[in-house]
Amino acid sequence: MPANTTLTKTPYALLADAANIETAVKPGFQHLEKYAIPRFSSTSARNAAFSIVSPEIGQMCYVVSLGHLGFQVWDGAEWKEFGAYTRTREYTAYSTSHFVTNSTLFDNVPGMSIPVHEGVWRVCLDLHYSTQNNDSTDMGVSWTFPGTTSQMTFGGAYRGVGSSGDVDNSATFGHDTTFERISGDVEIEIGGTTGSDAGFGNTGFATFNGILYVSGSSTDGELQLSVRRRGTAGDVQVWRGTVMTARLIAT
C-alpha cells in the first residue's frame, strides 16, 4: 500500500509494493496536478481539460491568449481573473487622444470607460481638460454606470466656475458636494482654463475620488465618463493623459 506525503497527501510507492511502475507513480502525478498551475493556449483548451478533471476551489491556471489577465482562479462556480478574485486588480481607462466637443448634450469621452459589475468600487479620475472661453464656457462632467438603483459618491477639486482670467495661483477652486448621485445625475460644473498664462498647453487638471455602489444582480456594464459644454458657445476638451481607475473592494 502506498504512503502519503505530509503536506499535500501525495501518494508514493513503498518498497513492499508490487513492482509495477505505472501503478507506483501514476497516482502521485495525478494528485499533484491539482497543486500545479497548468498552462493552456486558450479558454477552450482550459475548459476541455477541466471537463475531464473538475477544478477545486482556489485552483489556478494560466491562459496564454488572455495575456496579463491570464492567471485564473476557480471560485467554485467559474474561472475568475486572479486580480478580480483577490480584489487587487485595478482597472484603468486612459485617454490616448485629444477629444473636443461643443455640444450642450453629454458626449462620451472615447476610451474613458471601465467594465464594472455588482459590488462596491473605489473610483478615481484625474481629468486633463480645457475650455475655450474661460469661465464663460464651463464644462459639465458626468458619469453613467449600470443598475437603476446604483449610486456613486464623489469628492473632487477643480477650477471653480467663478474664476476669471488665466489659470494661476489666484484662481478659485471648487469642491463637489453632490453625493449619492445616480447614473447620469446632476453634473459637476468646471470653470474654463484658457488664457496666455493658463498652464501647460492652456489646460488644467481636476481630480475626483469616490465610491461607486453597483447594486442588483445582472448589472454588468460600463462606468463611462461624459462631458458637455455649458454657457457660452465654444469647445470643451479632454486632453490625452486623462486617467480613470476603478478597483472592486467589496461584493
Backbone torsions as a table, in degrees:
resi	resn	phi	psi	omega
1	MET	NA	132.4	179.7
2	PRO	-70.1	156.4	173.2
3	ALA	-100.7	174.3	-178.4
4	ASN	-123.7	143.3	176.0
5	THR	-67.6	158.2	-174.4
6	THR	-70.1	-45.2	-172.0
7	LEU	-78.5	-54.8	-174.2
8	THR	-104.4	-0.2	-178.8
9	LYS	58.2	34.4	177.8
10	THR	-75.2	126.9	-179.6
11	PRO	-71.8	143.7	174.8
12	TYR	-141.6	153.0	-174.5
13	ALA	-76.9	150.3	174.6
14	LEU	-109.3	160.1	-179.2
15	LEU	-58.9	-28.2	-177.4
16	ALA	-80.4	-9.7	-179.4
17	ASP	-71.6	160.2	178.6
18	ALA	-60.8	144.9	-176.7
19	ALA	-81.0	74.4	178.1
20	ASN	-132.1	109.9	-171.3
21	ILE	-62.6	-38.9	-179.7
22	GLU	-66.5	-46.6	179.1
23	THR	-62.1	-32.8	-176.2
24	ALA	-74.8	-41.2	-170.4
25	VAL	-104.8	-24.4	-174.9
26	LYS	-60.8	-45.8	-179.8
27	PRO	-58.5	-36.9	179.9
28	GLY	-66.8	-44.0	178.6
29	PHE	-63.3	-44.0	-179.6
30	GLN	-63.7	-38.4	-179.6
31	HIS	-67.7	-39.1	-177.2
32	LEU	-70.4	-21.4	-178.0
33	GLU	-57.3	-36.9	-177.6
34	LYS	-74.2	-10.2	176.6
35	TYR	-99.1	-7.6	179.0
36	ALA	-90.2	171.8	173.7
37	ILE	-113.3	91.2	-177.7
38	PRO	-67.3	153.2	-176.1
39	ARG	-114.2	129.4	-178.8
40	PHE	-127.4	149.1	-178.5
41	SER	-74.8	-26.6	-175.8
42	SER	-154.4	168.7	177.3
43	THR	-66.3	-33.1	178.5
44	SER	-66.1	-38.9	176.9
45	ALA	-65.8	-39.5	176.4
46	ARG	-61.3	-47.8	-177.9
47	ASN	-64.2	-36.9	178.8
48	ALA	-64.0	-43.0	-179.4
49	ALA	-64.9	-42.7	-176.6
50	PHE	-85.1	0.5	169.3
51	SER	-77.6	-19.2	178.4
52	ILE	-91.1	-44.4	178.0
53	VAL	-119.6	114.9	-176.8
54	SER	-68.0	136.0	178.1
55	PRO	-73.3	158.1	176.7
56	GLU	-110.0	153.6	-179.4
57	ILE	-55.4	129.5	-179.1
58	GLY	89.8	-6.5	179.3
59	GLN	-69.7	143.0	-176.9
60	MET	-116.3	156.6	171.1
61	CYS	-150.8	172.2	176.9
62	TYR	-128.5	129.9	179.4
63	VAL	-110.1	113.1	-173.6
64	VAL	-59.3	-42.0	-175.2
65	SER	-64.9	-16.5	-179.2
66	LEU	-90.6	-1.6	175.7
67	GLY	60.2	-130.6	-176.2
68	HIS	-69.4	-8.4	175.2
69	LEU	-99.6	13.6	-170.2
70	GLY	-74.9	-23.3	178.3
71	PHE	-72.5	120.3	-174.7
72	GLN	-120.1	148.9	178.3
73	VAL	-127.9	135.2	177.2
74	TRP	-84.3	120.9	-176.3
75	ASP	-97.7	9.4	-178.3
76	GLY	104.0	-18.5	179.5
77	ALA	-131.4	-30.5	-177.6
78	GLU	-157.5	165.8	174.9
79	TRP	-83.3	129.6	177.7
80	LYS	-122.5	144.6	176.8
81	GLU	-58.8	140.6	-172.1
82	PHE	-54.7	-45.5	-178.7
83	GLY	-64.7	-37.1	177.2
84	ALA	-69.0	-40.0	-179.3
85	TYR	-64.1	-39.9	-178.0
86	THR	-92.4	-1.3	-179.6
87	ARG	60.5	36.5	176.5
88	THR	-112.9	-7.5	-177.7
89	ARG	-76.1	125.2	173.8
90	GLU	-106.2	119.6	180.0
91	TYR	-89.6	136.9	-173.0
92	THR	-127.4	133.4	169.7
93	ALA	-111.9	133.4	-173.4
94	TYR	-134.6	128.0	179.8
95	SER	-82.1	117.4	-177.2
96	THR	-101.3	-2.9	-179.9
97	SER	-143.0	165.5	-177.2
98	HIS	-83.2	123.7	-179.0
99	PHE	-110.2	129.6	-177.5
100	VAL	-127.5	135.5	172.3
101	THR	-144.2	146.9	172.1
102	ASN	-121.9	18.5	-179.3
103	SER	-80.1	144.9	173.1
104	THR	-83.8	-5.3	175.0
105	LEU	-98.0	151.6	-177.4
106	PHE	-68.2	133.9	174.0
107	ASP	-113.8	136.2	174.3
108	ASN	-71.1	134.4	178.2
109	VAL	-81.7	120.5	-176.8
110	PRO	-55.6	136.4	177.5
111	GLY	81.8	-12.0	-175.0
112	MET	-97.1	62.1	176.6
113	SER	-140.2	149.1	-178.3
114	ILE	-135.1	131.0	177.7
115	PRO	-70.3	130.4	178.5
116	VAL	-132.3	163.2	177.8
117	HIS	-145.8	-177.5	-175.8
118	GLU	-52.8	132.5	-179.6
119	GLY	145.3	-173.8	179.2
120	VAL	-109.8	125.5	-175.6
121	TRP	-119.4	139.6	170.2
122	ARG	-93.4	124.1	-173.7
123	VAL	-121.8	136.8	175.7
124	CYS	-131.8	141.8	175.9
125	LEU	-131.8	125.0	170.3
126	ASP	-110.1	102.6	-172.0
127	LEU	-96.8	123.2	177.1
128	HIS	-106.6	111.9	-165.9
129	TYR	-144.5	170.1	168.4
130	SER	-158.2	158.4	173.0
131	THR	-130.6	160.7	-166.4
132	GLN	-78.3	-36.0	-169.1
133	ASN	-122.6	44.5	-179.7
134	ASN	53.4	-145.4	-173.6
135	ASP	-70.4	-9.2	177.4
136	SER	-77.6	-16.8	172.6
137	THR	-121.6	97.3	-178.5
138	ASP	-91.2	156.4	177.1
139	MET	-102.8	131.4	171.8
140	GLY	-94.9	130.1	-178.8
141	VAL	-118.4	131.6	179.3
142	SER	-147.7	171.3	179.3
143	TRP	-134.4	148.2	167.4
144	THR	-118.6	150.6	179.4
145	PHE	-157.3	161.4	-172.3
146	PRO	-77.3	156.5	175.2
147	GLY	97.2	118.0	-176.3
148	THR	-68.3	-22.2	179.1
149	THR	-106.4	6.4	178.7
150	SER	-68.9	152.8	179.4
151	GLN	-139.3	157.2	177.1
152	MET	-135.9	134.8	173.5
153	THR	-110.2	134.2	-176.1
154	PHE	-139.2	140.9	167.2
155	GLY	-123.8	145.1	-176.6
156	GLY	-154.4	158.2	174.5
157	ALA	-120.1	130.2	-175.1
158	TYR	-160.1	168.5	180.0
159	ARG	-65.0	127.4	-178.5
160	GLY	-70.7	150.0	-178.1
161	VAL	-71.2	-16.0	178.6
162	GLY	-86.7	-1.1	-179.3
163	SER	-69.9	151.1	174.8
164	SER	-138.0	158.1	-179.7
165	GLY	81.0	-167.1	-175.8
166	ASP	-74.1	162.2	175.5
167	VAL	-78.1	113.4	177.2
168	ASP	-148.2	-168.8	-175.6
169	ASN	-68.4	-12.9	-179.7
170	SER	-92.4	-5.3	-179.4
171	ALA	-65.3	141.4	178.9
172	THR	-82.1	153.7	-179.4
173	PHE	-123.7	141.9	178.5
174	GLY	-99.5	165.9	176.5
175	HIS	-138.4	127.0	-177.6
176	ASP	-70.0	131.7	176.5
177	THR	-124.2	15.1	178.8
178	THR	-91.9	96.7	-176.4
179	PHE	-101.0	170.7	179.6
180	GLU	50.7	47.4	177.6
181	ARG	-80.4	146.5	173.3
182	ILE	-93.9	171.9	-177.2
183	SER	-57.7	127.2	179.6
184	GLY	71.8	22.2	-176.9
185	ASP	-76.4	-164.5	-176.7
186	VAL	-51.6	127.9	-176.7
187	GLU	-75.4	165.8	170.1
188	ILE	-98.1	129.5	-176.2
189	GLU	-101.7	119.9	-177.4
190	ILE	-109.9	139.1	179.2
191	GLY	-75.2	162.8	-177.5
192	GLY	-69.2	164.0	-175.1
193	THR	-140.9	37.7	177.0
194	THR	-101.1	175.6	-179.7
195	GLY	129.7	158.6	-174.2
196	SER	-65.3	-25.3	179.6
197	ASP	-113.5	32.8	-169.7
198	ALA	-85.8	31.4	173.8
199	GLY	82.6	-169.9	-175.3
200	PHE	-58.9	116.9	177.4
201	GLY	59.5	30.1	-176.8
202	ASN	54.5	38.6	179.5
203	THR	-127.6	167.9	178.7
204	GLY	-134.0	179.1	-178.5
205	PHE	-129.3	144.8	172.2
206	ALA	-132.0	145.5	-178.5
207	THR	-128.3	131.7	178.9
208	PHE	-129.4	140.0	176.7
209	ASN	-136.2	139.8	-179.4
210	GLY	-171.9	-171.7	-178.7
211	ILE	-124.1	132.1	176.2
212	LEU	-108.1	124.4	176.9
213	TYR	-104.8	105.8	177.4
214	VAL	-96.2	114.4	-172.6
215	SER	-113.4	154.0	177.6
216	GLY	92.6	148.2	178.3
217	SER	-74.8	161.0	179.2
218	SER	55.6	43.5	-178.8
219	THR	-109.0	26.8	175.7
220	ASP	-61.2	137.3	179.7
221	GLY	-179.0	-157.3	-174.6
222	GLU	-119.8	137.2	164.5
223	LEU	-87.5	116.0	-170.8
224	GLN	-122.6	130.4	174.1
225	LEU	-87.1	134.1	179.5
226	SER	-134.5	150.5	177.8
227	VAL	-137.4	160.7	175.1
228	ARG	-151.2	165.3	174.9
229	ARG	-86.3	140.6	172.9
230	ARG	-121.8	153.0	173.6
231	GLY	72.5	-140.0	-174.7
232	THR	-59.6	144.5	178.8
233	ALA	-58.0	141.6	179.5
234	GLY	159.1	170.2	-177.8
235	ASP	-82.4	144.3	163.7
236	VAL	-118.0	144.9	-167.3
237	GLN	-137.9	136.4	171.7
238	VAL	-109.1	123.7	-171.4
239	TRP	-93.5	156.2	173.5
240	ARG	-56.2	136.6	-178.0
241	GLY	107.7	-7.7	172.6
242	THR	-64.9	136.8	-175.5
243	VAL	-132.5	134.4	172.8
244	MET	-127.6	134.5	179.7
245	THR	-127.6	154.2	176.4
246	ALA	-146.8	138.5	178.0
247	ARG	-136.8	129.9	178.1
248	LEU	-71.0	124.3	-178.5
249	ILE	-114.3	-13.6	178.5
250	ALA	-162.0	151.7	175.5
251	THR	-125.0	NA	NA
